[in-house]
């Protein structure tokens, strides 16, 4: 099933910190602010830089800044920078020759898993870092407005 890894969650926290501060921060400032080991932060920032989420500023007063405004940075882009893809695993195989499943040729469950994975990706793509900076009630209300759940 869909699982956010520790590294993905830490990367989102680092990006949120940069967005809250709104200016360049050093690796050590980010590590201290998020109570994370500097080597972990260095590794994550390298991945986020390669993913185009942050820019590195070199020099004596160097550090890291968001590559785009928080409103233009999706939660999905942060997760993809760390994991390479939005991972939603489901037990069914898309192959028609999976020896572990007798229903590979025609299965009504596989489209449910696929649809759920697509919805998770959609929510992450349309959720910006600015959205994540909202207070919990406001963020919850916004999600309910965008993707209503029945019975709530």
Contact map, one row per residue, 1 for C-alpha under 8 A:
11100000000000000000000000000000000000000000000000000000000000000000000000000000000000011100000000000000000000000000000000000000000000000000000000000000
11110000000000000000000000000000000000000000000000000000000000000000000000000000000000111000000000000000000000000000100000000000000000000000000000000000
11111000000000000000000000000000000000000000000000000000000000000000000000000000000000110000000000000000000000000000000000000000000000000000000000000000
01111101100000000000000000000000000000000000000000000000000000000000000000000000000000000000000000000000000000000000000000000000000000000000000000000000
00111111100000000000000000000000000000000000000000000000000000000000000000000000000000000000000000000000000000000000000000000000000000000000000000000000
00011111110000000000000000000000000000000000000000000000000000000000000000000000000000000000000000000000000000000000000000000000000000000000000000000000
00001111111000000000000000000000000000000001000000000000000000000000000000000000010000000000000000000000000000000000000000000000000000000000000000000000
00011111111100000000000000000000000000000000000000000000000000000000000000000110011000000000000000000000000000000000000000000000000000000000000000000000
00011111111110000000000000000000000000000000000000000000000000000000000000000000000000000000000000000000000000000000000000000000000000000000000000000000
00000111111111000000000000000000000000000000000000000000000000000000000000000000000000000000000000000000000000000000000000000000000000000000000000000000
00000011111111100000000000000000000000000001100100000000000000000000000000000110010000000000000000000000000000000000000000000000000000000000000000000000
00000001111111110000000000000000000000000000000000000000000000000000000000100110000000000000000000000000000000000000000000000000000000000000000000000000
00000000111111111000000000000000010000000000000000000000000000000000000000000000000000000000000000000000000000000000000000000000000000000000000000000000
00000000011111111100000000000100010000000000000000000000000000000000000000000000000000000000000000000000000000000000000000000000000000000000000000000000
00000000001111111110000000000000000000000000000000000000000000000100000000000100000000000000000000000000000000000000000000000000100000000000000000000000
00000000000111111111000000000000000000000000000000000000000000000000000000000000000000000000000000000000000000000000000000000000100110000000000000000000
00000000000011111111100000000100110000000000000000000000000000000000000000000000000000000000000000000000000000000000000000000000000000000000000000000000
00000000000001111111111110000000000000000000000000000000000000001100000000000000000000000000000000000000000000000000000000000000000000000000000000000000
00000000000000111111111000000000000000000000000000000000000000000100110000000000000000000000000000000000000000000000000000000000110000000000000000000000
00000000000000011111110000000000000000000000000000000000000000000000000000000000000000000000000000000000000000000000000000000000000010000000000000000000
00000000000000001111111100000000000000000000000000000000000000000000000000000000000000000000000000000000000000000000000000000000000000000000000000000000
00000000000000000111111100000000000000000000000000000000000000000000000000000000000000000000000000000000000000000000000000000000000000000000000000000000
00000000000000000110111110000000000000000000000000000000000000001000000000000000000000000000000000000000000000000000000000000000000000000000000000000000
00000000000000000100111111000000000000000000000000000000000001111000000000000000000000000000000000000000000000000000000000000000000000000000000000000000
00000000000000000100001111101100000000000000000000000000000001111000000000000000000000000000000000000000000000000000000000000000000000000000000000000000
00000000000000000000000111111100000000000000000000000000000001110000000000000000000000000000000000000000000000000000000000000000000000000000000000000000
00000000000000000000000011111110000001001100000000000000000000110000000000000000000000000000000000000000000000000000000000000000000000000000000000000000
00000000000000000000000001111111000001000000000000000000000000000000000000000000000000000000000000000000000000000000000000000000000000000000000000000000
00000000000000000000000011111111100000000000000000000000000000000000000000000000000000000000000000000000000000000000000000000000000000000000000000000000
00000000000001001000000011111111110000001000000000000000000000000000000000000000000000000000000000000000000000000000000000000000000000000000000000000000
00000000000000000000000000111111111111001000000000000000000000000000000000000000000000000000000000000000000000000000000000000000000000000000000000000000
00000000000000000000000000011111111100000000000000000000000000000000000000000000000000000000000000000000000000000000000000000000000000000000000000000000
00000000000000001000000000001111111100000000000000000000000000000000000000000000000000000000000000000000000000000000000000000000000000000000000000000000
00000000000011001000000000000111111100000000000000000000000000000000000000000000000000000000000000000000000000000000000000000000000000000000000000000000
00000000000000000000000000000011111110000000000000000000000000000000000000000000000000000000000000000000000000000000000000000000000000000000000000000000
00000000000000000000000000000011111111011000000000000000000000000000000000000000000000000000000000000000000000000000000000000000000000000000000000000000
00000000000000000000000000000010001111111000000000000000000000000000000000000000000000000000000000000000000000000000000000000000000000000000000000000000
00000000000000000000000000110010000111111100000000000000000000000000000000000000000000000000000000000000000000000000000000000000000000000000000000000000
00000000000000000000000000000000000011111110000000000000000000000000000000000000000000000000000000000000000000000000000000000000000000000000000000000000
00000000000000000000000000000000000111111111000000000000000000000000000000000000000000000000000000000000000000000000000000000000000000000000000000000000
00000000000000000000000000100110000111111111100000000000000000000000000000000000000000000000000000000000000000000000000000000000000000000000000000000000
00000000000000000000000000100000000001111111110000000000000000000000000000000000000000000000000000000000000000000000000000000000000000000000000000000000
00000000000000000000000000000000000000111111111000000000000000000000000000000000000000000000000000000000000000000000000000000000000000000000000000000000
00000010001000000000000000000000000000011111111100000000000000000000000000000000010000000000000000000000000000000000000000000000000000000000000000000000
00000000001000000000000000000000000000001111111110000100000000000000000000000000000000000000000000000000000000000000000000000000000000000000000000000000
00000000000000000000000000000000000000000111111111000000000000000000000000000000000000000000000000000000000000000000000000000000000000000000000000000000
00000000000000000000000000000000000000000011111111100000000000000000000000000000110000000000000000000000000000000000000000000000000000000000000000000000
00000000001000000000000000000000000000000001111111111100000000000000000000000100110000000000000000000000000000000000000000000000000000000000000000000000
00000000000000000000000000000000000000000000111111111111000000000000000000000000000000000000000000000000000000000000000000000000000000000000000000000000
00000000000000000000000000000000000000000000011111111000000000000000000000000000100000000000000000000000000000000000000000000000000000000000000000000000
00000000000000000000000000000000000000000000001111111100000000000000000000001101110000000000000000000000000000000000000000000000000000000000000000000000
00000000000000000000000000000000000000000000000111111110000000000010000000000000100000000000000000000000000000000000000000000000000000000000000000000000
00000000000000000000000000000000000000000000000111111110000000000111000010001100100000000000000000000000000000000000000000000000000000000000000000000000
00000000000000000000000000000000000000000000100110111111000000011111000000000000000000000000000000000000000000000000000000000000000000000000000000000000
00000000000000000000000000000000000000000000000010011111100000011110000000000000000000000000000000000000000000000000000000000000000000000000000000000000
00000000000000000000000000000000000000000000000010000111110001111000000000000000000000000000000000000000000000000000000000000000000000000000000000000000
00000000000000000000000000000000000000000000000000000011111001111000000000000000000000000000000000000000000000000000000000000000000000000000000000000000
00000000000000000000000000000000000000000000000000000001111111100000000000000000000000000000000000000000000000000000000000000000000000000000000000000000
00000000000000000000000000000000000000000000000000000000111111000000000000000000000000000000000000000000000000000000000000000000000000000000000000000000
00000000000000000000000000000000000000000000000000000000011111000000000000000000000000000000000000000000000000000000000000000000000000000000000000000000
00000000000000000000000000000000000000000000000000000000011111100000000000000000000000000000000000000000000000000000000000000000000000000000000000000000
00000000000000000000000111000000000000000000000000000001111111110000000000000000000000000000000000000000000000000000000000000000000000000000000000000000
00000000000000000000000111100000000000000000000000000001110011111000000000000000000000000000000000000000000000000000000000000000000000000000000000000000
00000000000000000000000111100000000000000000000000000111100001111100000000000000000000000000000000000000000000000000000000000000000000000000000000000000
00000000000000000100001110000000000000000000000000000111100000111110000000000000000000000000000000000000000000000000000000000000000000000000000000000000
00000000000000100110000000000000000000000000000000001110000000011111110000000000000000000000000000000000000000000000000000000000000000000000000000000000
00000000000000000000000000000000000000000000000000011110000000001111100000000000000000000000000000000000000000000000000000000000000000000000000000000000
00000000000000000000000000000000000000000000000000001100000000000111110110000000000000000000000000000000000000000000000000000000000000000000000000000000
00000000000000000010000000000000000000000000000000000000000000000111111110000000000000000000000000000000000000000000000000000000000000000000000000000000
00000000000000000010000000000000000000000000000000000000000000000101111111000000000000000000000000000000000000000000000000000001110000000000000000000000
00000000000000000000000000000000000000000000000000000000000000000000111111000000000000000000000000000000000000000000000000000001111000000000000000000000
00000000000000000000000000000000000000000000000000000000000000000001111111000000000000000000000000000000000000000000000000000001100000000000000000000000
00000000000000000000000000000000000000000000000000001000000000000001111111101100000000000000000000000000000000000000000000000001110000000000000000000000
00000000000000000000000000000000000000000000000000000000000000000000011111111100000000000000000000000000000000000000000000011111100000000000000000000000
00000000000100000000000000000000000000000000000000000000000000000000000011111110000000000000000000000000000000000000000000011111100000000000000000000000
00000000000000000000000000000000000000000000000000000000000000000000000001111111000001000000000000000000000000000000000010011010000000000000000000000000
00000000000000000000000000000000000000000000000000101000000000000000000011111111100000000000000000000000000000000000000000001000000000000000000000000000
00000001001100100000000000000000000000000000000100101000000000000000000011111111110000000000000000000000000000000000000000000000000000000000000000000000
00000001001100000000000000000000000000000000000000000000000000000000000000111111111111000000000000000000000000000000000000000000000000000000000000000000
00000000000000000000000000000000000000000000000000100000000000000000000000011111111111000000000000000000000000000000000000000000000000000000000000000000
00000000000000000000000000000000000000000000001101111000000000000000000000001111111110000000000000000000000000000000000000000000000000000000000000000000
00000011001000000000000000000000000000000001001100100000000000000000000000000111111100000000000000000000000000000000000000000000000000000000000000000000
00000001000000000000000000000000000000000000000000000000000000000000000000000011111111100000000000000000000000000000000000000000000000000000000000000000
00000000000000000000000000000000000000000000000000000000000000000000000000000011111111000000000000000000000000000000000000000000000000000000000000000000
00000000000000000000000000000000000000000000000000000000000000000000000000000011101111100000000000000000000000000000000000000000000000000000000000000000
00000000000000000000000000000000000000000000000000000000000000000000000000010011001111110000000000000000000000000000000010000000000000000000000000000000
01100000000000000000000000000000000000000000000000000000000000000000000000000000001011111000000000000000000000000000000000000000000000000000000000000000
11100000000000000000000000000000000000000000000000000000000000000000000000000000000001111100000000000000000000000000100000000000000000000000000000000000
11000000000000000000000000000000000000000000000000000000000000000000000000000000000000111110000000000000000000000000100000000000000000000000000000000000
10000000000000000000000000000000000000000000000000000000000000000000000000000000000000011111100000000000000000001000000000000000000000000000000000000000
00000000000000000000000000000000000000000000000000000000000000000000000000000000000000001111100000000000000000000000000000000000000000000000000000000000
00000000000000000000000000000000000000000000000000000000000000000000000000000000000000000111110000001001000011000000000000000000000000000000000000000000
00000000000000000000000000000000000000000000000000000000000000000000000000000000000000000111111101001001000001000000000000000000000000000000000000000000
00000000000000000000000000000000000000000000000000000000000000000000000000000000000000000001111100000001000001000000000000000000000000000000000000000000
00000000000000000000000000000000000000000000000000000000000000000000000000000000000000000000111111000001000000000000000000000000000000000000000000000000
00000000000000000000000000000000000000000000000000000000000000000000000000000000000000000000111111000001100000000000000000000000000000000000000000000000
00000000000000000000000000000000000000000000000000000000000000000000000000000000000000000000001111100001000000000000000000000000000000000000000000000000
00000000000000000000000000000000000000000000000000000000000000000000000000000000000000000000101111111101000000000000000000000000000000000000000000000000
00000000000000000000000000000000000000000000000000000000000000000000000000000000000000000000000011111100000000000000000000000000000000000000000000000000
00000000000000000000000000000000000000000000000000000000000000000000000000000000000000000000000001111100000000000000000000000000000000000000000000000000
00000000000000000000000000000000000000000000000000000000000000000000000000000000000000000001100001111111000000000000000000000000000000000000000000000000
00000000000000000000000000000000000000000000000000000000000000000000000000000000000000000000000001111111000000000000000000000000000000000000000000000000
00000000000000000000000000000000000000000000000000000000000000000000000000000000000000000000000000001111111000000000000000000000000000000000000000000000
00000000000000000000000000000000000000000000000000000000000000000000000000000000000000000001111111001111111000000000000000000000000000000000000000000000
00000000000000000000000000000000000000000000000000000000000000000000000000000000000000000000000100000011111000000000000000000000000000000000000000000000
00000000000000000000000000000000000000000000000000000000000000000000000000000000000000000000000000000011111100000000000000000000000000000000000000000000
00000000000000000000000000000000000000000000000000000000000000000000000000000000000000000000000000000011111111100000000000000000000000000000000000000000
00000000000000000000000000000000000000000000000000000000000000000000000000000000000000000000000000000000011111110000000000000000000000000000000000000000
00000000000000000000000000000000000000000000000000000000000000000000000000000000000000000001000000000000001111111000000000000000000000000000000000000000
00000000000000000000000000000000000000000000000000000000000000000000000000000000000000000001110000000000001111111100000000000000000000000000000000000000
00000000000000000000000000000000000000000000000000000000000000000000000000000000000000000000000000000000001111111110000000000000000000000000000000000000
00000000000000000000000000000000000000000000000000000000000000000000000000000000000000000000000000000000000111111111000000000000000000000000000000000000
00000000000000000000000000000000000000000000000000000000000000000000000000000000000000000100000000000000000011111111100000000000000000000000000000000000
00000000000000000000000000000000000000000000000000000000000000000000000000000000000000000000000000000000000001111111110000000000000000000000000000000000
00000000000000000000000000000000000000000000000000000000000000000000000000000000000000000000000000000000000000111111111000000000000000000000000000000000
00000000000000000000000000000000000000000000000000000000000000000000000000000000000000000000000000000000000000011111111100000000000000000000000000000000
01000000000000000000000000000000000000000000000000000000000000000000000000000000000000011000000000000000000000001111111110000000000000000000000000000000
00000000000000000000000000000000000000000000000000000000000000000000000000000000000000000000000000000000000000000111111111000000000000000000000000000000
00000000000000000000000000000000000000000000000000000000000000000000000000000000000000000000000000000000000000000011111111100000000000000000000000000000
00000000000000000000000000000000000000000000000000000000000000000000000000000000000000000000000000000000000000000001111111110000000000000000000000000000
00000000000000000000000000000000000000000000000000000000000000000000000000010000000001000000000000000000000000000000111111111000000000000000000000000000
00000000000000000000000000000000000000000000000000000000000000000000000000000000000000000000000000000000000000000000011111111100000000000000000000000000
00000000000000000000000000000000000000000000000000000000000000000000000000000000000000000000000000000000000000000000001111111110000000000000000000000000
00000000000000000000000000000000000000000000000000000000000000000000000001110000000000000000000000000000000000000000000111111111000000000000000000000000
00000000000000000000000000000000000000000000000000000000000000000000000001111000000000000000000000000000000000000000000011111111000000000000000000000000
00000000000000000000000000000000000000000000000000000000000000000000000001100000000000000000000000000000000000000000000001111111000000000000000000000000
00000000000000000000000000000000000000000000000000000000000000000000000001110000000000000000000000000000000000000000000000111111101100000000000000000000
00000000000000000000000000000000000000000000000000000000000000000000011111100000000000000000000000000000000000000000000000011111111100000000000000000000
00000000000000110010000000000000000000000000000000000000000000000000011111100000000000000000000000000000000000000000000000000011111110000000000000000000
00000000000000000010000000000000000000000000000000000000000000000000011010000000000000000000000000000000000000000000000000000001111111000000000000000000
00000000000000000000000000000000000000000000000000000000000000000000001000000000000000000000000000000000000000000000000000000011111111000010000000000000
00000000000000010000000000000000000000000000000000000000000000000000000000000000000000000000000000000000000000000000000000000011111111000010000000000000
00000000000000010001000000000000000000000000000000000000000000000000000000000000000000000000000000000000000000000000000000000000111111100000000000000000
00000000000000000000000000000000000000000000000000000000000000000000000000000000000000000000000000000000000000000000000000000000011111110110000000000000
00000000000000000000000000000000000000000000000000000000000000000000000000000000000000000000000000000000000000000000000000000000000011111110000000000000
00000000000000000000000000000000000000000000000000000000000000000000000000000000000000000000000000000000000000000000000000000000000001111111000000000000
00000000000000000000000000000000000000000000000000000000000000000000000000000000000000000000000000000000000000000000000000000000000000111111100000000000
00000000000000000000000000000000000000000000000000000000000000000000000000000000000000000000000000000000000000000000000000000000000001111111110000000000
00000000000000000000000000000000000000000000000000000000000000000000000000000000000000000000000000000000000000000000000000000000001101111111111000000000
00000000000000000000000000000000000000000000000000000000000000000000000000000000000000000000000000000000000000000000000000000000000000011111111100000000
00000000000000000000000000000000000000000000000000000000000000000000000000000000000000000000000000000000000000000000000000000000000000001111111110000000
00000000000000000000000000000000000000000000000000000000000000000000000000000000000000000000000000000000000000000000000000000000000000000111111111000000
00000000000000000000000000000000000000000000000000000000000000000000000000000000000000000000000000000000000000000000000000000000000000000011111111110000
00000000000000000000000000000000000000000000000000000000000000000000000000000000000000000000000000000000000000000000000000000000000000000001111111111000
00000000000000000000000000000000000000000000000000000000000000000000000000000000000000000000000000000000000000000000000000000000000000000000111111110000
00000000000000000000000000000000000000000000000000000000000000000000000000000000000000000000000000000000000000000000000000000000000000000000011111110000
00000000000000000000000000000000000000000000000000000000000000000000000000000000000000000000000000000000000000000000000000000000000000000000001111111000
00000000000000000000000000000000000000000000000000000000000000000000000000000000000000000000000000000000000000000000000000000000000000000000001111111101
00000000000000000000000000000000000000000000000000000000000000000000000000000000000000000000000000000000000000000000000000000000000000000000000100111111
00000000000000000000000000000000000000000000000000000000000000000000000000000000000000000000000000000000000000000000000000000000000000000000000000011111
00000000000000000000000000000000000000000000000000000000000000000000000000000000000000000000000000000000000000000000000000000000000000000000000000001111
00000000000000000000000000000000000000000000000000000000000000000000000000000000000000000000000000000000000000000000000000000000000000000000000000011111
